[in-house]
Amino acid sequence: MNPNSNSAKFVLILLELIIPLIGFLFWNWDFVFIILFFAIDWLVLILFQFLKMRECLKLGLRKSDKQYMALTILVLLSMFLATVFILTGICYISIPKFNLSAEITRFLSYKDSGIAQGYFLIPLCLLNGYLIYQRDFLKPKIYQIKTIREIFSRTFTIHITIFIVCSIIGSLVYFQHFNEVILLYIALGTIFIGKIYFQLIKPNS
């Protein structure tokens, strides 16, 4: 199977979503664990923006382009923190006695096969991020085809979309209480649709 084909990309998307689904069904993961898993995935995405920046800097960019990239990373981190704030609010509303720091510790140290899952989940997310980085950025040499602003405007679109969707879900939860199972399916469904759109329908737009 061609790794750049839509079929291969679709399989990768399914694999990304199967991990939290298996965690929910067989590893006693709850909604908080799944949100933390995708938060790590999001941080990995931001990390690879730094790598894209480094690749772009090899082209000898103008000072204004370098400033634009630095601002981009700052905005991405700000949107990430704002989204985490919204998701934390959703958890406080929906889950009794929720404590964010305790949940992060519980997530990273949780053992199902005798080893803390943080030791293999974080490397797994990094590997997945690297494969996507190679497939969608390095191999097609996007940094040579498109301008800096075109490359990072797409990233802005993805992150703003995540922020808006989380804000809408947060507003719904505030007015209508949902149990964890419904929240889980809303989260997985939203992530699935987003990945289909940005990785298959509009992969490099």
RALIN-V226583 format. One record per residue. N is the residue number from 1. RES is the residue in one letter. OMEGA is omega in whole degrees, -180 to 180 (NA if undefined). D_FIRST is the distance of its C-alpha to the first C-alpha in Angstrom with 1 decimal. Layout:
N|RES|OMEGA|D_FIRST / N|RES|OMEGA|D_FIRST
This chain:
1|M|179|0.0 / 2|N|-178|3.8 / 3|P|-180|6.1 / 4|N|-180|8.6 / 5|S|178|7.5 / 6|N|179|9.9 / 7|S|180|7.9 / 8|A|179|6.6 / 9|K|180|10.2 / 10|F|178|11.7 / 11|V|179|10.5 / 12|L|178|12.0 / 13|I|179|15.1 / 14|L|179|15.6 / 15|L|178|15.5 / 16|E|-177|18.1 / 17|L|-179|20.2 / 18|I|-178|20.0 / 19|I|179|21.8 / 20|P|180|25.0 / 21|L|175|24.9 / 22|I|178|24.9 / 23|G|180|27.5 / 24|F|-174|29.7 / 25|L|-171|29.5 / 26|F|-175|29.8 / 27|W|179|30.9 / 28|N|174|33.7 / 29|W|174|32.2 / 30|D|-178|34.2 / 31|F|-179|33.7 / 32|V|179|35.0 / 33|F|-177|32.5 / 34|I|177|29.6 / 35|I|178|31.1 / 36|L|177|31.6 / 37|F|-179|28.0 / 38|F|174|26.9 / 39|A|176|29.8 / 40|I|179|28.5 / 41|D|180|25.1 / 42|W|177|27.1 / 43|L|177|29.1 / 44|V|177|25.9 / 45|L|178|25.0 / 46|I|178|28.5 / 47|L|-178|28.2 / 48|F|169|25.3 / 49|Q|175|27.5 / 50|F|180|29.9 / 51|L|176|27.3 / 52|K|178|26.5 / 53|M|180|30.3 / 54|R|179|30.6 / 55|E|180|28.1 / 56|C|-179|30.0 / 57|L|179|33.3 / 58|K|-178|32.5 / 59|L|-180|33.0 / 60|G|-176|36.6 / 61|L|176|36.9 / 62|R|-180|40.1 / 63|K|-180|42.0 / 64|S|178|41.5 / 65|D|179|37.7 / 66|K|178|38.0 / 67|Q|179|40.2 / 68|Y|-180|37.8 / 69|M|178|35.0 / 70|A|178|37.4 / 71|L|179|38.5 / 72|T|-180|34.9 / 73|I|179|34.3 / 74|L|180|37.7 / 75|V|179|37.0 / 76|L|179|33.6 / 77|L|179|35.4 / 78|S|179|38.2 / 79|M|177|36.0 / 80|F|-179|34.3 / 81|L|178|37.8 / 82|A|180|39.0 / 83|T|176|36.1 / 84|V|178|36.8 / 85|F|180|40.4 / 86|I|-179|39.6 / 87|L|177|37.4 / 88|T|176|40.1 / 89|G|177|42.6 / 90|I|-179|40.5 / 91|C|179|40.5 / 92|Y|180|44.2 / 93|I|-170|44.9 / 94|S|-173|42.7 / 95|I|180|43.0 / 96|P|176|46.5 / 97|K|180|47.5 / 98|F|177|44.3 / 99|N|-171|44.4 / 100|L|-177|41.6 / 101|S|178|42.3 / 102|A|-180|42.7 / 103|E|178|39.4 / 104|I|178|37.5 / 105|T|-180|39.2 / 106|R|-179|38.4 / 107|F|-176|34.7 / 108|L|-176|34.3 / 109|S|-178|36.5 / 110|Y|-179|35.4 / 111|K|174|34.8 / 112|D|-179|33.0 / 113|S|178|32.1 / 114|G|179|34.9 / 115|I|-180|33.4 / 116|A|-172|33.7 / 117|Q|177|30.5 / 118|G|-178|31.0 / 119|Y|180|30.2 / 120|F|180|26.5 / 121|L|-180|25.8 / 122|I|175|26.7 / 123|P|179|24.6 / 124|L|177|21.6 / 125|C|178|22.3 / 126|L|179|22.7 / 127|L|179|19.4 / 128|N|178|17.6 / 129|G|-180|19.8 / 130|Y|180|19.1 / 131|L|178|15.3 / 132|I|178|15.8 / 133|Y|179|18.6 / 134|Q|-175|16.7 / 135|R|-172|13.8 / 136|D|-175|16.3 / 137|F|-175|19.4 / 138|L|-176|19.5 / 139|K|177|16.7 / 140|P|179|17.7 / 141|K|-179|21.3 / 142|I|-178|22.4 / 143|Y|177|25.7 / 144|Q|-175|26.6 / 145|I|-174|25.7 / 146|K|178|27.4 / 147|T|179|30.7 / 148|I|-177|31.3 / 149|R|176|32.6 / 150|E|-180|29.6 / 151|I|-173|27.3 / 152|F|175|29.5 / 153|S|175|30.5 / 154|R|179|27.0 / 155|T|176|27.4 / 156|F|-178|30.9 / 157|T|-180|29.6 / 158|I|-175|27.2 / 159|H|177|29.9 / 160|I|178|32.7 / 161|T|178|30.7 / 162|I|-179|30.3 / 163|F|-179|34.0 / 164|I|180|35.1 / 165|V|179|33.2 / 166|C|178|34.7 / 167|S|179|38.1 / 168|I|179|37.9 / 169|I|178|36.9 / 170|G|178|39.7 / 171|S|179|42.2 / 172|L|-180|41.3 / 173|V|-180|41.7 / 174|Y|-177|45.0 / 175|F|-179|46.5 / 176|Q|-178|44.8 / 177|H|175|44.0 / 178|F|175|40.6 / 179|N|-173|39.9 / 180|E|-178|37.0 / 181|V|178|34.8 / 182|I|177|35.0 / 183|L|179|34.5 / 184|L|-177|31.3 / 185|Y|175|29.8 / 186|I|-179|31.0 / 187|A|-178|29.3 / 188|L|179|25.9 / 189|G|180|26.0 / 190|T|-180|27.0 / 191|I|179|24.3 / 192|F|180|21.6 / 193|I|-180|22.9 / 194|G|-179|23.3 / 195|K|177|19.8 / 196|I|-177|18.5 / 197|Y|-172|21.0 / 198|F|-179|20.7 / 199|Q|-179|16.9 / 200|L|-175|15.8 / 201|I|-179|19.0 / 202|K|-173|20.7 / 203|P|-178|18.3 / 204|N|-178|20.7 / 205|S|NA|23.8
